Amino acid sequence: MPPTGVEVSGYTADRQHEVLPDEALAFLAELHRTAQDTRTDLLARRRQRREEIARTGTLDFLPETREIRDGDWRVAEAPADLRDRRVEMTGPTDRKMTINALNSGAKVWLADFEDSHTPTWELVIGGQANLVDAQSGDGKLTFDSPEGKHYEVSADEQPTVVVRPRGWHLDEKHITVDGTPIAGGLVDFGLYFFHNAKALVERGSGPYYYLPKMESHLEARLWNDVFVKAQDLLGVPQGSVRATVLIETITAAFEMEEILYELRDHASGLNAGRWDYLFSVIKNFREQGRDFVLPDRNSVGMTVPFIRAYSELLVRTCHKRGAFAIGGMAAFIPSRKDPEVNEKATQKVHDDKAREANDGYDGSWVAHPDLVEICREEFTKVLGDRPNQLDKTREDVSVGAAELLDVTSTPGECTEAGLRNDVSVGLQYIQSWLSGTGAAGIFNLMEDAATAEISRSQIWQWIHNDITLDTGEKVTPQYVRTVVGEELDKIKNAVGEQTFEKGRWQEARDVFESVALADDYVEFLTLPAYELID
């Protein structure tokens, strides 16, 4: 029987009893009881802050935390296996991806339970089991595909594993504590910690994490409280946890130093979560008029003024405090069918990674093993044999609120092609997510939940700001529904009617239209979508 107050519902997934023994459930229950009240308050605070932005139309650095920004402090020194992060591979924790990531040659693998992961019960449990097998090193981590291909870990030097749990806003409906669903992020954090922390520490490593979707330093403080509690409960030395925070919300961009300060005994760095950042800008300023309307999402690159300001401020902030600055994801999927497209895309990856390395970043992300060497090459040109460039403090950077909010200077148009891309990517991604694949290859890009969020949010914003496209067509709910139907027909023709009928396209359409066309803006599309999976 589970511990008192804990209930596990739903079907029994493969290896569930191994991953969820009573001791692990008791551990999760203690983390929940430590965090839940504060978590509830912080989620309410998000809504209050959004209302304040709607009322004032602006954001600024917090006056009450000026002493932190002006203070003389640094984060804890990085452990040895986190000092060189020049190339990081990202991907979900299914068995095939786990093996491919460990064989990729990257310095770090971001083992993802968040945006590139569909949180079905089977995948939540299976992902944790795969990480246990990966850390054991006993040869158990193998996979044979339905096509008959055998996968096993063969690399002599494997990446350091950094786990990304779900954000604070998502529940795990299969586990309740005292009648309340536990936070999905606590399940992802807690099970990895429970099964692996002691063994990792014993061999000179530790339980390392990426923390997503945070909107304030108070949310970072809550994570720090969870780290302290977890280490105390299992007798793991305090400071063993290391966390890299994704700065992927506009509100967090104004609190980078405070976030590092709250986590200073456990902090490892900050990451420029570029796609979610665009989503956050749209979400928070969606009703502030044309000055905050973004053009086609594919035309908003890292060099536009407001993104450039955020990107450089992140490096300045990190290196000022002894933390690593990690660049954004190269989402391109190499193609063996079209060499010309391949060449152009890989050159863009080269240019992107070269810019990040020269800006002072210590490493960056890629979403495909074939891009690992490109990223390594560009960072090694700058780093040489050095593990990082913490010494590049970027004191030349001076970024204020005006620069971070200068969305109106973004060049580009709102086009029919951009709208159709938003619709098609949104539909294809949601269908893939509902079918259990959270990292979806679409139009030669590895898409995750962030890109679907941008797509549907952009459409919502265009509708509510009376945008007219380059064709002269006004963006209305009726017009978007017409485009949705046309894009679904294109998808059906591309995949074939038989394959299309096996998919979850009607549900994907329902979810997409509910989050893109409804008058009331839904905070995250994964909230209604989660109700449709097991």
C-alpha positions in Angstrom: 0.0 0.0 0.0 1.2 3.5 -0.7 2.2 5.8 2.2 -0.6 7.5 4.1 -2.2 10.3 2.1 -0.7 9.1 -1.2 -2.8 7.7 -4.0 -1.5 6.4 -7.3 -4.2 6.0 -10.0 -4.5 4.8 -13.6 -3.0 1.8 -15.3 0.2 0.2 -14.1 3.1 1.1 -16.4 6.0 -1.2 -17.2 8.6 -1.1 -14.4 6.3 1.1 -12.3 6.9 -1.0 -9.1 10.6 -0.5 -9.6 10.4 3.2 -10.2 7.7 3.9 -7.6 8.4 1.8 -4.5 6.7 3.0 -1.3 9.9 4.8 -0.2 9.9 6.9 -3.4 6.3 7.8 -2.9 6.9 8.8 0.7 9.8 11.0 -0.5 7.6 12.6 -3.2 4.9 13.2 -0.6 7.4 15.1 1.6 8.5 17.3 -1.3 4.8 18.0 -2.1 4.0 19.0 1.5 7.1 21.3 1.5 6.2 23.0 -1.8 2.5 22.9 -2.5 1.1 25.9 -0.5 3.9 28.2 -1.8 3.4 26.8 -5.3 -0.3 27.6 -5.2 0.5 31.2 -4.1 3.1 31.7 -6.8 0.8 30.5 -9.5 -1.7 33.0 -8.3 1.0 35.7 -8.3 1.7 34.9 -11.9 -1.9 35.8 -12.8 -1.7 39.0 -10.7 1.5 40.1 -12.4 -0.1 39.4 -15.8 -3.0 41.7 -14.8 -0.5 44.3 -13.7 1.2 44.2 -17.1 -2.1 44.5 -18.9 -3.0 47.5 -16.7 0.4 49.3 -17.0 1.6 48.0 -20.4 5.2 47.7 -19.1 7.7 45.9 -16.9 10.8 47.0 -15.0 13.5 45.7 -12.7 12.3 45.2 -9.1 13.2 48.1 -6.8 12.9 45.9 -3.7 15.7 43.7 -4.9 18.2 46.4 -5.9 20.6 45.4 -3.1 20.9 41.9 -4.7 21.7 43.4 -8.1 24.2 45.8 -6.5 25.7 43.2 -4.1 29.0 41.4 -4.3 28.3 37.7 -4.5 28.9 34.7 -6.8 27.2 31.3 -7.2 28.9 28.1 -6.0 31.8 26.9 -8.1 30.8 24.3 -10.7 31.6 20.6 -10.2 34.2 19.2 -12.6 31.8 17.5 -14.9 29.8 20.7 -15.5 32.7 23.0 -16.3 32.8 22.3 -20.1 29.4 22.7 -21.6 30.4 23.8 -25.1 27.8 21.5 -26.8 24.6 20.2 -25.2 22.3 17.7 -26.8 18.6 18.0 -26.0 15.8 15.4 -26.2 13.2 13.3 -24.4 13.9 10.3 -22.3 12.5 7.5 -24.4 14.9 4.6 -24.7 16.1 5.1 -28.2 16.7 8.8 -27.6 18.5 8.1 -24.3 21.0 5.8 -26.1 21.5 8.1 -29.1 22.1 11.1 -26.7 24.7 9.1 -24.7 26.4 8.2 -27.9 26.2 11.7 -29.4 29.6 13.1 -28.3 28.0 16.1 -26.6 29.3 17.3 -23.3 25.8 17.5 -21.8 22.6 15.7 -22.5 19.4 17.5 -21.4 17.2 14.6 -20.5 13.8 16.2 -21.0 10.6 15.6 -19.2 9.2 18.9 -20.3 8.6 20.5 -23.7 9.9 17.7 -25.9 8.2 15.0 -23.8 4.5 13.9 -23.8 3.8 13.2 -20.1 1.8 10.0 -20.5 2.1 7.8 -17.4 4.0 5.2 -19.4 6.5 7.8 -20.6 6.9 9.4 -17.2 7.7 6.1 -15.6 9.7 4.7 -18.6 11.8 7.8 -18.8 12.9 7.4 -15.1 13.6 3.7 -15.7 15.8 4.6 -18.7 17.8 7.1 -16.6 18.3 4.5 -13.9 19.7 2.2 -16.6 21.8 4.9 -18.1 23.4 5.8 -14.7 24.0 2.1 -13.8 26.5 1.5 -16.6 25.8 -2.2 -16.5 24.9 -2.7 -20.1 21.2 -3.0 -19.5 20.4 0.1 -21.6 19.7 -1.4 -25.0 16.9 -1.1 -27.5 15.7 -3.0 -30.5 13.4 -1.1 -32.9 10.3 -2.6 -34.6 12.4 -2.3 -37.8 15.0 -4.7 -36.3 17.7 -2.1 -35.6 19.7 -2.6 -32.4 20.8 0.3 -30.2 23.3 0.2 -27.3 25.6 2.7 -25.6 29.0 2.5 -27.2 30.6 5.8 -26.5 33.7 5.7 -24.2 33.0 9.3 -23.0 29.3 10.0 -22.3 27.6 13.3 -21.7 26.8 14.6 -18.3 23.1 14.1 -17.7 21.1 17.2 -16.8 17.3 16.5 -16.2 14.6 19.0 -17.1 11.5 18.5 -15.1 8.1 19.9 -15.9 7.3 23.5 -14.9 5.5 24.6 -11.8 2.1 25.0 -13.6 1.7 21.3 -14.6 0.1 18.7 -12.3 0.8 14.9 -12.4 -2.8 13.6 -12.3 -1.7 10.0 -11.5 -0.3 10.9 -8.1 -2.2 12.7 -5.4 -1.0 13.7 -1.9 -3.6 14.5 0.7 -6.2 14.7 -2.0 -4.2 17.2 -4.2 -2.4 16.3 -7.5 1.4 16.6 -7.0 3.3 19.0 -9.3 4.7 17.2 -12.3 8.0 18.9 -11.8 8.3 17.4 -8.4 7.7 13.9 -9.7 10.4 14.4 -12.4 12.9 16.0 -10.1 12.1 13.7 -7.1 12.3 10.3 -8.8 15.5 11.1 -10.6 17.0 12.4 -7.3 15.7 9.4 -5.3 17.1 6.8 -7.6 20.4 8.4 -8.7 21.6 11.1 -6.3 23.6 9.1 -3.9 25.4 7.0 -6.6 26.1 10.2 -8.6 27.7 11.9 -5.6 29.7 8.9 -4.7 31.4 9.0 -8.1 32.2 12.7 -8.0 29.1 13.9 -9.9 25.7 14.9 -8.8 22.0 15.3 -9.6 21.9 18.1 -12.1 18.8 19.9 -13.5 17.4 22.4 -15.9 14.6 24.4 -14.5 11.9 25.6 -17.0 9.2 28.2 -17.3 10.0 30.2 -14.2 8.5 33.7 -14.0 10.1 35.1 -10.9 13.0 34.8 -8.3 10.4 33.6 -5.8 9.8 30.5 -7.9 13.6 29.9 -7.9 13.5 30.2 -4.1 10.9 27.5 -4.0 13.1 25.2 -6.1 15.9 25.9 -3.7 13.8 25.0 -0.8 12.9 21.7 -2.5 16.6 21.0 -3.2 17.5 21.6 0.5 14.6 19.3 1.6 15.5 16.5 -0.8 19.2 16.5 0.2 18.2 16.5 3.8 15.7 13.7 3.5 18.1 11.3 1.7 21.3 12.4 3.5 22.9 13.8 0.4 25.4 16.6 1.1 23.9 20.1 0.7 25.0 21.7 -2.5 25.1 18.5 -4.5 22.3 19.6 -6.7 23.2 21.9 -9.5 20.5 23.8 -11.5 20.6 25.7 -14.7 17.6 28.0 -15.2 16.0 28.6 -18.6 15.3 32.3 -18.9 12.4 31.8 -21.2 9.8 34.3 -19.9 9.9 38.1 -20.2 9.3 38.5 -16.5 12.3 36.3 -15.6 14.5 38.4 -17.9 14.0 41.2 -15.4 15.0 39.0 -12.5 18.1 37.1 -13.8 20.4 38.2 -11.0 17.7 37.5 -8.3 17.1 34.0 -9.7 20.8 33.2 -9.5 21.0 34.7 -6.0 18.1 32.5 -4.7 19.8 29.4 -6.1 23.4 30.5 -5.4 24.4 27.4 -3.5 22.9 25.2 -6.2 23.1 27.4 -9.4 25.1 26.4 -12.4 23.9 28.9 -15.0 21.2 30.4 -17.2 20.0 29.4 -20.6 18.6 31.5 -23.4 15.3 29.7 -24.0 14.6 31.6 -27.2 11.3 30.0 -28.4 9.5 30.1 -25.1 10.7 33.7 -24.7 8.9 34.8 -27.8 5.8 32.9 -26.5 6.1 34.7 -23.2 6.4 38.2 -24.8 3.3 37.6 -26.9 1.4 36.1 -23.9 2.2 38.9 -21.5 1.7 41.8 -24.0 -0.9 40.3 -26.2 -3.4 43.1 -25.7 -1.0 46.1 -25.6 -1.5 47.1 -29.2 0.6 47.1 -32.4 3.9 47.9 -30.7 3.9 44.4 -29.3 2.7 42.5 -32.4 5.4 40.3 -33.8 5.7 39.5 -37.5 6.0 35.9 -38.8 7.7 33.8 -36.2 10.3 32.4 -38.6 11.5 36.0 -39.3 12.2 36.7 -35.6 15.8 35.7 -35.1 18.3 36.2 -32.3 19.6 39.4 -33.9 16.4 41.5 -33.6 16.8 44.3 -31.1 14.8 43.0 -28.1 16.1 39.4 -28.4 19.6 40.7 -28.8 19.3 42.8 -25.7 18.0 39.8 -23.7 20.7 37.5 -25.1 23.6 39.9 -24.2 22.2 40.7 -20.8 22.1 37.0 -20.0 25.9 36.6 -20.7 26.7 39.7 -18.7 24.6 38.6 -15.7 26.0 35.0 -15.7 29.6 35.9 -15.9 29.3 38.7 -13.4 28.1 36.0 -10.9 30.4 33.1 -11.9 27.6 31.2 -13.7 27.6 29.7 -17.1 25.7 31.2 -20.0 24.2 28.6 -22.3 22.9 29.5 -25.8 19.6 28.5 -27.5 18.7 25.4 -29.5 19.6 24.7 -33.1 16.4 22.9 -34.1 17.4 22.0 -37.7 17.1 18.3 -38.7 19.8 17.4 -41.3 18.3 15.9 -44.5 20.0 13.4 -46.8 17.4 14.0 -49.5 18.1 17.6 -50.3 21.8 18.6 -50.2 21.1 22.2 -51.1 18.6 22.7 -48.2 21.0 20.9 -46.0 23.9 23.1 -46.9 22.0 26.3 -46.3 20.6 25.2 -43.0 23.9 23.9 -41.6 25.5 27.3 -42.5 22.8 29.0 -40.4 23.7 26.7 -37.5 27.4 27.6 -38.0 26.5 31.3 -38.0 24.2 31.0 -34.9 26.8 29.1 -32.8 29.6 31.4 -33.9 27.6 34.4 -32.8 26.9 32.9 -29.4 30.5 31.8 -28.9 31.8 35.3 -29.8 29.2 36.9 -27.6 30.6 35.1 -24.6 28.3 32.1 -24.2 30.0 29.0 -22.7 28.0 26.5 -24.8 24.8 25.9 -26.7 22.1 23.4 -27.6 21.5 21.2 -30.6 18.5 18.9 -31.2 20.2 16.4 -33.5 23.4 14.3 -33.1 24.6 15.4 -36.6 24.8 19.0 -35.3 27.0 18.2 -32.3 30.2 18.7 -34.3 29.1 22.0 -35.8 28.4 23.4 -32.4 31.6 22.0 -30.9 33.6 23.4 -33.8 32.3 26.9 -33.5 32.8 27.0 -29.7 36.2 25.5 -29.9 37.3 28.2 -32.3 36.7 30.6 -29.4 37.4 28.5 -26.3 40.4 26.5 -27.6 41.4 24.2 -24.7 39.6 26.4 -22.1 36.5 24.7 -20.7 34.4 28.0 -20.7 34.8 31.7 -20.9 33.6 32.9 -17.5 36.4 35.5 -17.7 34.6 37.3 -20.6 32.5 39.5 -18.3 30.9 41.7 -21.1 31.1 44.9 -19.1 30.4 46.7 -22.3 26.8 45.5 -22.2 24.3 47.9 -20.8 20.6 46.8 -21.1 17.6 48.4 -19.5 13.9 47.9 -19.6 13.5 49.9 -22.8 15.8 47.6 -24.7 14.2 44.5 -23.4 10.7 45.7 -24.4 11.7 47.2 -27.8 9.4 44.8 -29.7 8.3 47.5 -32.1 11.8 47.6 -33.7 11.4 44.0 -34.9 11.5 44.0 -38.7 9.2 41.8 -40.8 5.7 41.3 -42.0 2.6 39.4 -41.0 2.0 37.2 -44.0 -0.4 34.5 -45.2 2.6 32.2 -45.5 3.4 32.9 -41.9 -0.1 32.3 -40.8 -0.3 29.0 -42.6 3.0 27.9 -41.1 1.7 28.7 -37.6 -1.5 26.7 -38.3 0.3 23.7 -39.9 3.1 23.5 -37.3 0.6 23.9 -34.5 -1.7 21.1 -35.8 1.1 18.8 -36.6 2.8 19.3 -33.2 -0.3 18.9 -31.1 -1.2 15.7 -33.0 2.2 14.3 -32.4 2.1 15.3 -28.7 -1.3 13.6 -28.2 0.1 10.5 -29.9 3.0 10.3 -27.5 5.8 12.1 -29.3 6.8 15.4 -27.8 9.8 16.1 -30.1 8.4 16.2 -33.6 10.2 16.7 -36.9 8.2 19.3 -38.9 9.5 21.0 -42.0 13.1 19.9 -41.2 12.9 21.4 -37.7 12.7 19.6 -34.4 9.7 21.2 -32.9 8.6 21.1 -29.3 5.7 22.6 -27.2 7.3 26.0 -27.3 6.9 26.4 -31.1 3.3 25.3 -30.9 2.7 27.9 -28.2 4.2 30.6 -30.3 2.1 29.6 -33.3 -1.2 29.6 -31.5 -0.4 32.7 -29.5 0.6 34.6 -32.6 -2.7 33.8 -34.2 -4.6 34.9 -31.1 -2.7 38.2 -31.0 -3.2 38.9 -34.8 -6.9 38.3 -34.4 -7.3 40.6 -31.4 -5.2 43.3 -33.0 -7.1 43.3 -36.3 -4.0 42.4 -38.3 -4.2 42.4 -42.1 -1.9 40.1 -44.0 0.3 40.8 -47.0 -2.5 39.4 -49.2 -5.0 42.0 -47.9 -6.9 39.3 -45.9 -7.9 40.3 -42.3 -7.1 37.7 -39.7 -10.4 36.7 -38.2 -11.5 33.4 -36.4 -13.6 32.5 -39.5 -10.6 33.0 -41.8 -8.3 31.0 -39.5 -10.8 28.1 -39.4 -10.8 28.1 -43.2 -7.0 27.9 -43.2 -7.1 25.2 -40.6 -9.3 23.1 -42.9 -7.1 23.7 -45.9 -3.9 22.9 -44.0 -5.4 19.7 -42.7 -6.2 18.7 -46.2 -2.6 19.3 -47.2 -1.4 17.1 -44.3 -3.8 14.3 -45.3 -2.6 14.4 -48.9 1.0 14.3 -47.7 0.7 11.4 -45.3 -2.1 9.5 -47.1 -5.6 9.0 -46.0 -5.0 5.7 -44.2 -2.2 7.1 -42.0 -4.2 10.3 -41.4 -7.2 8.3 -40.2 -5.0 6.6 -37.6 -3.9 9.9 -36.2 -5.5 12.2 -33.6 -6.1 15.0 -36.0 -9.7 16.0 -35.0 -8.6 16.3 -31.3 -5.5 18.3 -32.4 -7.8 20.6 -34.4 -10.1 21.0 -31.4 -7.2 21.8 -29.0 -5.6 24.2 -31.5 -8.8 26.1 -32.2 -9.6 26.3 -28.5 -6.3 27.9 -27.6 -5.9 30.1 -30.7 -9.4 31.3 -31.4 -11.2 31.5 -28.0 -11.8 35.0 -26.6 -10.3 33.9 -23.2 -6.6 33.2 -23.7 -5.5 29.8 -22.3 -2.2 30.1 -20.3 -0.6 26.9 -21.7 -2.0 24.7 -24.5 -0.6 21.6 -22.7 -3.2 22.1 -20.0 -6.3 21.2 -22.1 -4.2 18.7 -24.1 -3.1 16.9 -20.9 -6.7 16.0 -20.3 -6.7 13.9 -23.5 -3.8 11.6 -22.7 -3.5 8.7 -20.2 
